[in-house]
Amino acid sequence: FKYPIADAASLRLPTDTSPLLTLEKCSITYDKKPKNVLDNVTLQLHLKSRVGIIGRNGRGKTTLLQALCYGESLGVVKIPHDPSSTLTIVKGQVWKHHNLRIGIVAQHQIDLLSNHLYETPLSYVQRIIATSVATQPYLAGYYKTDLEIRAHLGAFGLSGNLALQQIGSLSGGQKARLSFAIVCLCRPHLLFLDEPSNHLSMDSIESLITACQEFTGGVVIISHNRYLISRICNEVWLVDKNTVSVRKPLVTDEGNEKKKGGGGGRDSDSDGEGGSGLSPFDELLDECIQQILASA
């Protein structure tokens, strides 16, 4: 994987940690639910964000991601792939930068490719660009020729003849890569990944990790893959009991992490306190996982 450079110039931000998306004291629900799925949610994202969302199944992780990606204001959240959804932000404040571009790799996206099995990755992307230029004119500027489209596909491991094969002949991992390539056509500032390691081999997961580490925009990941979160993220959003709590490693008075690490996985050469050998972020992640296991 090789993500395109996020177009930070279009945002005209004072710093790369200036907010791009904010939820403040928001409550999120579905019309048919007797109570809110999530209450009093206050979160903020910027270009340097590296967030792992964790929690038990059914506690609201994907609901939170949908509210972040598609919510523009209070009221019903319009989800493109699910127009019948009744997801609603019922109170609080939602703010997004007016030029913000979001890419979301959701679990349903590989399934959508089943409607295009006789197309090739090249022809499929050509059609997406042609039909999207009216609302996203910058796409025409990014991809003017077939060679530029093929270079984009090649950055996601779909180079050479793979770009010309029928989508139906691609493996699950190759279809996952195509989904990533399509999402990144817009050169997003924030990238949301919902269980991105599904269908990927270990080599592809390592490539995904490297791409996320090098990406110049913000990354938010929902995953049960502890290794993936440990290698990419430096902040945890724990979804549990209708709330979202933001967890970050402790820092010293000098502003440095208490122990070496912070999303560096198990590569840290610091023994840390108590000789655990874990980075501060790994210790924090383990604490959050233990809390999830305890809240059956």
Salt bridges, closest charged atoms under 4 A:
ASP7 OD2 - ARG101 NH2 3.63
ASP16 OD2 - LYS48 NZ 3.85
GLU72 OE2 - LYS96 NZ 3.75
GLU119 OE2 - HIS116 ND1 2.97
GLU119 OE2 - ARG127 NH2 2.73
GLU195 OE2 - HIS224 ND1 2.73
GLU206 OE1 - ARG231 NH1 3.57
ASP240 OD1 - ARG59 NH1 2.47
ASP267 OD2 - ARG231 NE 3.98
ASP269 OD1 - LYS260 NZ 3.05
GLU273 OE2 - LYS258 NZ 3.64
ASP282 OD1 - ARG226 NH2 3.34
GLU283 OE1 - LYS259 NZ 3.37
ASP286 OD1 - ARG226 NH2 2.82
